[in-house]
Amino acid sequence: MVRPTYDSDSLLESNPTSWRPAVLLVDDHPANLIALDAVLGPLELELVHATSGREALERVAEQDFAVVLLDLRMPGLDGAETAALMRERHPKLLAPIIMLTAGTPDLHEIRRAYAHGVVDFLQKPFAPELLAAKVSAFAQIARQQHKIRRYEEALRKRFEQQLVGIVSHDLRGPLNAILLGAEVALRRAETDSKSRHTFEVTKAAAGRAGRLIHDLLDYTQVLSGASLPIKRVRLCLFELAERVLEELKLSHPRREFVLERTSPTEGDWDPDRLSQALTNLITNAATYGGDAPITIRLASHEREVSVAVHNWGEPIPTALVPQLFQPHKRGTSAPGRGNIGFGLFIVREVARAHGGSVAVESTPELGTTFAIKLPRSAA
């Protein structure tokens, strides 16, 4: 078997970046910060200022730094105390700290500083070229680390694209054979009721697997940077939702679904894509929505139609909401229930392809509602 080879530069070419290493400059005298700017300005760095230890802690909480230049003797929190709090509050902080001091630190100060991640001391006034050389070395390390992270991410995406594409392609043949066999058996007049039920369940399961393959292929397409293609036709969204529910009832025979609309729901959309999105939303509600009925409400507005899928399951933790529509993510910290976390991601991409959007609201009092807004026609 021929193993694929990857060139790091070619993997990163499609993701150009103007990223610059960030350096945190901490000094309670603005004039000293200006002087540091003058020395480090030519190095193509992002220079971030802080005029106190407290402000330095805020900056460290906001972003990563390649190196921190920290004045030792400041009012309030001194340099050593600030370094200690940086490491305590942010255990994953890797930025080396260079301590700057106008006086000669005593042995106690030196030990205390080194214990909290300080890697060097520079006594003022220091040679500008020496400071520039030290900072430049740490900045170069940060650039290489950033490039490695980008390369790893690009390689992961390339691997996912190839793996998902291969698996999806290989599954289609056997799955189509199962689906065709079940459909042929259901058309036979001599099939008894017990066997008919078995074939209906088989057909429904094959349909679910087919939709999963469809989601996987769409995922690889979006991962490569392309948007989902759509073919708009005039249709009634309520009628489309009725057909989707009829299919889903085979997979969830004990689940109660309520379909409502307030006014006509015609528009120009892709029926296959919307069926895919509705199926994913309703299946998600049926999976995580407890035992109460699932309600699907369609509302018509002047220029758009909205679809809201509501369930009374456990509310989604607030911390998980921002990641819900990302691939491999779910609205629960518990292990997935037979899915791989593509459903809501595909819903978002289908909505975007139509120029629409999707949002979620989840509280103990009101339950969980996923709502898609779709413009009636292309802009």
N, C-alpha and C positions, 0 to 999 in steps of 0.2 A: 504494500500500500504506500502510495506517495504521500508524504507528510507535507501539509501546507507550511510555507515559510512566510514570515512577516518581517518587513523592514520597518524599523521604528519611525523613520522619517516619513514614509508613505502613510503610515497609520495616523500620524499627527498632522499631516498636511491639510486634511479636511477640517481641522479644528484650530485655525490660527488663533493666537492669543497675544494680547499686549500686556500680559501679566508681569508685574514687577515685584521683587521682594520688598516687604514692608519692614521698616526699621522704626522702633519706638524710641524717641528721644525724651528723656525725663529730666527736667531741671527747673528749679523754682525761679531762675533768673532768665527772663526773655532774651537778654543779650547773648547768653550762652547758647540758647537754642538757635539764634540767628547765626552764630559762629559755626555751630555744628552743621547747619544747612549749607553754609558756604563750603565746608570741607567735603561733605558727602553729596552735594548736588550733582557733580559730574558722573556719579556712579550709576545713574538710571535706577534709582530706588524710590519707593513710596515712603516719604518721611512723615511720620506722625508725631505730633507734639503732645506733651503732658507737662503741666506746671506744678504738679504735686503727686504724692504717692497715691492718693485717692483717685485722681484722674487717670493715673497710669493703670490702676486696677480696672477701671471702666473700659479703657482702650483694649486691654488684654482680653476682656470678656467679649469684645465685639469682633475681633479678627485675629489671625495668626501673624506672627512676626518672625523674621529671619534672625534678628538679634535685637536686644534691648540695651540701650545706653542709659545708665541710671546713676544720677548724682547721689553720692553717699550721704552727704549732710544736708538735709532739707528740713524745714519746719514741719511739725505734725509727724507724719510717718517718714522716718529717714529711709535711706536706700536699702539698708539691710532688712528693715521691717517690711518694706514694700516687696522685696524679693521673696521673703518668707511667705507673705500672704498670696503672692502670685502662685507659688508652688502649692500652697495649701488649698486654695480655691480652685485651681485649675491643674489637677494632677497630670493631665496629658500635655501640659505646656512644655514644649521642647526647646523653645528659644533660649540660646545662651545669653547670659547677662554680663555685660562689661561695666564695671563700676568706675565712675569718674569721681575724683576727689581733689579738692584744692590743697588739702593738707596731707600729712603722712598718717595713714591709718595705723592704729595700734594693733597688737597681735590679737586681742579679743575681737575687734571689728573684722579683721581678716578672716578669722576662723568662723565667725558668725555668717559672714557673707558667702564664703565657700560652701558652707553647709546648706545653703539655700539656692544653689545653682549658679552662683557667680563663677565665671571662668577666667576672669582677668581683672586687673586693676590698672587704671591709667591716671597718673598724677598730673594735675593742671599746673602750669601750662604744658601741654604735650605736643609732640611734633605732629602736624596735620597729616603728613604722609604715613606716619605710623598708624594713626587711627583709621585712615582711609584703607590701608592695607588689611588691617584686622577685620573691619566691617566688610570689605570686598570679599574676603575669604569665606566668611559666613554666608554672605549673599549668594555666592557661587554655589555653595552647598544647597541652599534653599532652591536655587534655580534647577539644579539637577534633581532634587527630590520632587519638585513640581512636575518636571518633565517625566519622571518615572511614574508618578501618579496618573498623569494624562495617558501615558502609554499603556499602563495596566488597564485603565478604563476603556480605552479604544480596543485593546486586545480582548477584553471581556465581552464587549458589544459584538465584535467580529465573531467570536466563538459562539455566542448566543444565536446570532443570525444563522450561522451555518448549521449548528446543532438542531435548532428548532425547524429550520427548513428541511433538513434531511429527515427528521423524525416525522414531521407532518406529511411529507411526501410518501414515506414508507407506510404510514398508517392508512392512507386514503384507500388503497386497493382492498385490503381485507375488510375495512369498514363498509365500503360500498357493496361488497359481496354479502355481508350480513344484512344490510339494509334491504338489498334487492330480494334476498331469500325471505325475509319477513313479509315484505309487500306481496310477493307471489303467493305465499301461504295464506295471507289474509284475503286474497281474491278468490281463493278456491271455495267453492260452495260446500264441499264436504268437510271443511274444517269445523270441528266441534267447538262449543263455547269455551271450554277449558283451554284448549290449544290456542284458540283465537286470543284469549287474554294473554297467554304466554308470548305470542308473536307481537301483540300490541306493546307489551312491556319491552320486548327486544327492540322493536322499531323505535320506541321512545328513547331507549338507552343509546342506540346507534345515532339517533338525532342529536342527543346531547354531546356525544363524542365528536360528531361532525362539526358542531358549533365550536367546540373547543379547538379543533384543528383550524377552523376559520379564524378564530381569535389569535392563535399562534402565528399564522401566516400574516395576519394584519400587524401583529406586534413587530415581526421582523421588518416589515415594510416601513413602519413608523420609526423604528430604531435606525434605519438607514438614512433617515432625514426626509422621507417623502410623506406627503399627507395621504389619507385614504381617498381613493377615487370614488366618486359618486355619479349616478345616472338619475337625474331628476325626471319624474313623471308626475302627472296630476293624480292625487289619491286622497282618500278620506282616512285620516289617521285613526279615527275611532274604529272603522271597519278593519284596519290593519291590526289594531290592538286586540280586537275580537278573535281574529285568526291566530294570533300569537298565543292568546290565553287558551284556546282550544287545544293547541299542541302541548302547552305546559301542563294542562290538567291531567294528561296521560302520565306525566312524570311525578305529579303531586296530587294523586287522586283524593287524598283526605284533606287537602288544603282548600279553604274557602277564599275565592277571589271576588272582589266587587269592582266592577268597571263603571265609571260615571263620566258624563260629559255635560257641559253647561250650554254649548252652542255648536254649530257646525265646525268641523275641524279639517277643512280641505286646505291643501297646499301643494307645492312642488317639491317633492323629496324623493330620495332613493328608498324604495320599499324594502329591499334586501338589507340595507344598512340599518334602517330604523327597526326592522324586525330583530336584527342582531342586538341593537341597543336595548330595546324593550325586553327581549328575552333575558339579557344579562341583568337588568335592573330587577325584574320580577323574580328571577331565580335567586338573586342575592337576598331579596326580601323574604322569600320562602325559606331560604336556608337559615337566616339569622333572625327571623321575625317572630319567633315564639309560636304560639298556637292560635293567636287571634287572626281574624281575616286580614288579607292583604288588599288594600284599596288603591286602585289606579284611577286618577282623576285627570280628565282632559279638559282644558279651558282654552277658549278662543279669545284672542285679542285682535286689535286692528291689524297689526302687521306680523303677528307671531302666534304660535300655538304652544302651550305648555303642557307637559306631561309630568304628573307628580305621583310617585309610587311610595305609599306609606305603610309602615308596619309598626307593631308594638313590641318589638324585641328589646333586648338590653340596649340602652343608649350607647352610642359610640364615644369612647373616651376623647375628651377635647384634644389631648396631645396627638391622637392618631388622625384627626380630621384632615390636617394639611397634606398628609401623604396618601389619602384614600385612593386618589385617581392615578397614582404611580403604579407601574408594573410590579408584581410580586407583593403588593401591600394589601392589607385587609383592615377592616374596622374593629378588629379584636386582637388582643395580644395572645389569645389562645391559638393552638395549631389549626391550620386550615381544614375545612370539612370537605375533603375530596376535590379541592380546586387549587389552582396555582396562582391565583391573584391577578388574572388578566382582565376579568370581566368589566370592572369599573373603569379601568384604563381605556378599554375599547369604547365604552360609552362616551367618555370624554372626547375621544378622537372622532367618533361619529358626529357628535354635536358640533365640534369645531369644523369638520368638513362641510357642514351645512351652514356655517356662519353663526352657530348658536353656542350655547353654554350649558353647563351642568353644575348644580350646587347641592349641598346637603345641609339639613338641619336636624339635630338629634338632641332631645332632652327627655328626662324621665317623665315630665308632665305631658308632652305633646307627641312622644314617640319619635320615629325616624322617618324623614321624608327626603327622597332624592327627586330633584326636579330638573327636567330638561326644558330649555326654551329654544324653539326653532323658528327662524324667520320663515314666512310663508313661501318666499321665493328667493332666488339668488339676488344679491345686491347688485 
